[in-house]
Amino acid sequence: MGTSQKRAVTNYRARLGARGLARFEVMGRDADRDLIRSLARRLAEDGPEAVHLRDVLSRSIAGEPPRKGGILAALRRSPLVGADLDVARPEGSGRSVDL
């Protein structure tokens, strides 16, 4: 490899490092190529979806039991948070029931 090519590779890896990314090679089945690439792409985006995906994968691989508070966390992520819904019920005498 020529000097200019080595310099280009070094600069490319430095730019990746500045973004917090690293280039590495993995071995797997050919059928899993697209899956692994899409997984790596999503993890590199580093958004909330990547954090959730990283958490799920870590727990799955480690075999840890699920953490407590999952329902509460899901409710907090709900799109209805802060929607000012009126959930008050009218107070009445109820219905008459023959027993």
C-alpha positions in Angstrom: 0.0 0.0 0.0 1.4 3.4 -1.0 2.1 6.3 1.4 -1.0 8.3 0.3 -3.3 5.2 0.9 -1.8 4.7 4.3 -2.4 8.3 5.2 -6.0 8.2 3.9 -6.7 5.1 6.0 -5.1 6.8 9.1 -7.2 9.9 8.5 -10.4 7.9 8.1 -9.8 6.0 11.3 -9.0 9.2 13.1 -12.3 10.7 11.9 -14.2 7.6 13.1 -12.4 7.8 16.5 -13.4 11.5 16.8 -17.1 10.5 16.3 -16.7 7.7 19.0 -16.8 4.9 16.4 -14.4 2.1 15.7 -14.0 -0.1 12.7 -13.7 -3.9 13.4 -14.2 -7.2 11.7 -16.6 -9.9 12.9 -17.1 -13.4 11.6 -20.5 -14.9 11.1 -22.7 -16.9 8.7 -23.2 -15.4 5.3 -27.0 -15.5 5.9 -26.6 -13.2 8.8 -24.6 -10.5 6.9 -27.6 -8.1 6.4 -28.8 -8.6 10.0 -25.4 -7.8 11.5 -24.9 -4.8 9.2 -28.3 -3.3 10.1 -27.6 -4.0 13.7 -24.3 -2.2 13.6 -25.8 0.7 11.6 -28.5 1.2 14.2 -26.1 1.0 17.1 -23.8 3.6 15.4 -26.7 6.1 15.3 -26.6 6.3 19.1 -30.2 7.5 19.5 -32.8 6.3 22.0 -33.5 3.3 19.8 -29.8 2.4 19.9 -29.8 2.7 23.7 -32.8 0.4 24.0 -31.4 -2.1 21.5 -28.1 -2.1 23.3 -29.8 -2.8 26.6 -32.0 -5.6 25.2 -29.0 -7.3 23.6 -26.9 -7.0 26.7 -29.5 -8.5 28.9 -30.2 -11.3 26.3 -26.6 -12.3 26.0 -25.8 -12.0 29.7 -29.0 -13.9 30.6 -29.9 -11.4 33.4 -33.4 -11.2 34.6 -35.4 -8.2 33.5 -35.1 -5.1 35.6 -38.0 -3.9 37.8 -40.0 -0.9 36.7 -40.4 -1.8 33.0 -44.1 -1.0 33.0 -43.5 2.4 34.6 -40.7 3.2 32.1 -43.1 2.2 29.2 -45.8 4.5 30.6 -43.4 7.4 30.8 -42.4 6.9 27.2 -46.1 6.9 26.1 -47.0 9.6 23.6 -50.0 10.5 25.8 -47.7 11.9 28.5 -48.7 15.5 29.1 -51.7 15.3 26.9 -54.1 16.7 29.5 -56.7 14.0 29.1 -59.9 14.3 31.2 -60.3 11.0 32.8 -62.7 12.0 35.5 -65.8 9.9 35.8 -69.2 11.3 36.6 -70.3 10.4 40.1 -73.7 8.8 40.2 -75.7 6.5 42.3 -74.8 3.6 40.1 -77.2 1.1 38.7 -79.7 -1.0 40.5 -79.0 -4.7 40.7 -81.5 -7.4 41.8 -79.8 -10.0 43.8 
